[in-house]
Amino acid sequence: MTRDDDDDGDEAPQGLRKIIHVDMDAFFASCEQRDHPELRGKPVAVGGSGGRGVVAAASYEARKFGVRSAMPSVTARRLCPDLIFVRHRFEVYKEVSAQIRAIFRDYTPHVEPLSLDEAYLDVTDDLKGIGSATLIAEEIRRRIREETRLTASAGVSYNKFLAKLASDQNKPDGLCVIRPGEGAAFVQSLTVRRFHGVGPKGAEKMARLGIETGADLAAKDLAWLRAHFGSMADYLFRAARGIDLRPVRANRIRKSVGGERTFSEDISSGNALRDTLETIIDIVWESIERTRARGRTVTLKMKYTDFQIVTRAKSLGAPVSDKATFAATARALLDEALPLPLPIRLMGLTLSNLDQPGEAERPKDTAQLSLL
């Protein structure tokens, strides 16, 4: 375990929150290694091993060879000839996720899940009266290890953007704290590739414009950023200064059920896109069943490498009541979009126009399915 703090930082200045971002370490792959001792210490990929297979998640041993999620299995095998492929077990991952969320809710009702393996917690007023977000994060990580036999990394800070950056700082099995007054300096010391939403192509574009670090980004004014990055500009301007005013949303009214996946490598191949869509279908349908949601509109979302977002939607005459209909509609939407004019860096899928919203756990299609 790595801990980046010298004191607890208990007292948040007035108006600032105490936010924790907890992220399980290589969640799918770690579950497989936990349940199958023969896989421990070995490079493991969750996903299909066939010619059209795609890696859904990779163990840390596999990542040392460059294996990443959304990578075609043939590429992963070429990078790591000893890679062991295992099929996903979403029921197991969902059960473990429920265990982890139960732990979170022992400390705060303000839990905002992003996916099965990560969540934001607002512990400004914690249920146990511990007072220190750092100590709460340490206790949560200890309990996750004891109760699930898995490890989690956590970031502690005064807003969501910084907490998420911090949780990635000392992975795996690490803790990082960014205190009030430290956010801008921390962000500006990072490469822009660390910023959520900036993928390989985006980082390449920034490099061509002389931007490699958060400090380089902070040196650009908003007008310049808007001229070069359009709708992404305002986010980049705030992020480079460590600013994020979004609250932790635990109980928002559900308008749709869905999720999206950001790829570690851009995808343009029709086969790779179809296989990735199948993974998203599986995970999103789990959410639809869990929340008992029934909706009439299926929407496919894609973000191109130039950050342009396009969506395709189809509304049905009756609510979608089975996975086969949901999957067939999603596949038809993707087929209509092919061939793509550019590779994409993100794909999302949602069911909306809900007749029965179900439990309010996560709105729209912002749940991140990236499991790295």
C-alpha positions, -999 to 999 in steps of 0.1 A, spaced: 0 0 0 12 35 -8 -1 65 11 7 101 -1 -1 122 30 16 136 60 -15 145 80 -52 138 79 -63 171 64 -94 167 85 -107 202 84 -121 212 50 -123 250 45 -159 263 45 -176 255 12 -153 227 3 -163 190 4 -145 159 14 -147 135 -16 -133 100 -19 -130 82 -52 -127 44 -48 -115 23 -77 -111 -14 -76 -78 -27 -90 -82 -46 -123 -116 -56 -111 -128 -83 -135 -93 -99 -138 -87 -97 -100 -120 -115 -94 -108 -143 -117 -74 -145 -100 -91 -146 -66 -114 -174 -75 -89 -194 -95 -56 -197 -76 -38 -211 -107 -42 -177 -123 -25 -157 -96 7 -139 -107 0 -147 -143 -11 -124 -172 -49 -128 -175 -73 -112 -199 -111 -113 -194 -127 -116 -228 -129 -137 -260 -97 -153 -273 -110 -159 -308 -100 -139 -339 -128 -114 -333 -124 -113 -295 -118 -82 -275 -101 -78 -241 -127 -66 -215 -101 -63 -187 -65 -72 -181 -46 -81 -150 -16 -60 -139 7 -88 -150 -8 -85 -185 -6 -48 -185 32 -49 -182 31 -63 -218 9 -35 -230 -24 -54 -229 -53 -31 -224 -91 -32 -224 -109 -29 -258 -78 -42 -274 -84 -69 -301 -75 -103 -286 -51 -111 -315 -31 -80 -307 -31 -88 -270 -18 -123 -278 9 -109 -300 21 -86 -272 19 -113 -245 21 -149 -260 15 -164 -225 -17 -144 -220 -45 -165 -204 -80 -157 -216 -110 -163 -194 -147 -157 -201 -164 -130 -181 -187 -139 -151 -209 -108 -147 -230 -123 -120 -199 -127 -98 -187 -92 -105 -222 -78 -97 -223 -97 -64 -188 -83 -54 -199 -48 -65 -229 -51 -42 -206 -61 -13 -184 -30 -19 -214 -6 -21 -227 -19 11 -194 -10 27 -195 25 13 -230 31 27 -218 23 62 -200 56 60 -222 79 39 -255 78 21 -239 100 -6 -225 73 -29 -224 79 -67 -215 47 -85 -198 51 -119 -197 14 -127 -194 -19 -110 -159 -11 -98 -158 25 -89 -177 52 -70 -175 87 -56 -183 92 -19 -191 125 -2 -180 121 34 -182 157 45 -206 145 71 -198 109 77 -222 85 94 -196 72 119 -183 106 129 -147 98 120 -142 133 106 -111 125 85 -117 116 48 -83 100 48 -90 77 77 -124 68 62 -107 59 29 -81 37 47 -109 19 66 -129 13 35 -99 -1 17 -91 -24 47 -127 -37 48 -127 -43 10 -96 -64 14 -109 -84 44 -144 -89 31 -138 -95 -6 -101 -105 -7 -96 -79 -34 -77 -46 -34 -89 -11 -41 -72 23 -46 -86 55 -33 -82 92 -39 -92 118 -14 -97 155 -22 -121 184 -22 -137 177 -55 -146 148 -78 -120 156 -106 -91 157 -82 -103 126 -62 -105 106 -94 -70 117 -104 -57 108 -70 -71 73 -70 -51 66 -101 -19 80 -87 -6 51 -66 -24 21 -82 -26 -7 -75 -36 -9 -38 -27 28 -31 -40 59 -15 -33 95 -24 -46 127 -8 -48 161 -25 -56 188 1 -72 222 -3 -47 245 -20 -28 217 -36 -51 209 -65 -38 233 -92 -2 224 -86 -10 187 -86 -29 189 -119 -3 211 -136 24 185 -128 6 158 -147 7 149 -184 -25 158 -202 -30 121 -209 -39 117 -172 -69 140 -176 -102 121 -178 -115 124 -214 -81 130 -231 -73 100 -251 -42 91 -272 -54 111 -302 -64 141 -281 -30 140 -264 -13 139 -299 -33 170 -310 -23 188 -278 13 179 -283 12 194 -318 -1 226 -302 27 226 -276 6 212 -248 21 183 -229 13 190 -192 -14 205 -171 8 236 -167 10 240 -205 -28 237 -206 -33 262 -178 -12 288 -197 -38 289 -225 -68 312 -222 -104 301 -227 -108 318 -261 -77 299 -274 -90 266 -260 -124 271 -276 -109 278 -310 -90 245 -309 -111 222 -288 -147 234 -292 -171 221 -266 -142 204 -247 -126 238 -240 -145 248 -208 -138 214 -192 -101 217 -200 -99 252 -187 -113 242 -154 -95 209 -151 -61 226 -156 -68 246 -125 -82 218 -104 -117 232 -105 -148 209 -104 -181 221 -89 -201 189 -95 -217 175 -64 -218 138 -56 -252 127 -68 -266 97 -50 -303 99 -58 -310 115 -91 -342 108 -110 -334 81 -136 -341 92 -171 -323 64 -188 -302 33 -180 -269 28 -197 -232 30 -198 -203 40 -219 -168 28 -224 -136 48 -231 -110 28 -250 -73 27 -242 -68 25 -279 -89 40 -307 -111 15 -326 -122 17 -362 -126 -20 -372 -162 -31 -376 -154 -65 -360 -137 -49 -329 -166 -24 -326 -192 -52 -327 -174 -72 -301 -171 -42 -278 -208 -35 -283 -216 -70 -271 -197 -64 -239 -216 -31 -233 -249 -48 -241 -242 -75 -214 -233 -49 -188 -261 -25 -195 -287 -52 -196 -276 -62 -161 -284 -27 -150 -318 -28 -168 -327 -60 -151 -315 -48 -117 -335 -16 -118 -365 -32 -135 -365 -4 -160 -386 -6 -192 -380 19 -220 -388 24 -256 -357 41 -270 -323 26 -275 -295 51 -282 -259 44 -294 -233 70 -286 -199 73 -301 -171 98 -297 -147 102 -326 -110 109 -321 -116 146 -329 -139 146 -298 -171 150 -320 -200 130 -304 -226 114 -325 -257 94 -315 -281 71 -332 -314 62 -317 -344 40 -324 -378 42 -306 -399 10 -305 -436 8 -304 -435 -11 -270 -411 -11 -241 -381 -33 -245 -388 -63 -223 -360 -88 -232 -323 -87 -239 -327 -101 -274 -347 -71 -285 -323 -47 -268 -293 -63 -283 -308 -66 -318 -317 -29 -318 -282 -19 -306 -265 -40 -333 -288 -25 -360 -278 10 -349 -241 2 -351 -245 -14 -385 -262 18 -398 -232 38 -386 -206 17 -404 -182 24 -419 -171 51 -395 -155 83 -409 -130 83 -381 -119 59 -353 -138 62 -321 -124 65 -285 -157 60 -267 -189 40 -272 -220 42 -251 -254 25 -250 -286 36 -232 -323 27 -228 -345 57 -223 -381 70 -226 -387 49 -196 -421 37 -185 -409 24 -151 -378 43 -140 -369 18 -113 -344 27 -85 -326 60 -90 -290 49 -90 -273 64 -120 -287 88 -146 -284 88 -184 -254 71 -200 -225 83 -180 -216 51 -162 -181 43 -171 -174 8 -182 -137 12 -185 -123 -12 -160 -87 -4 -161 
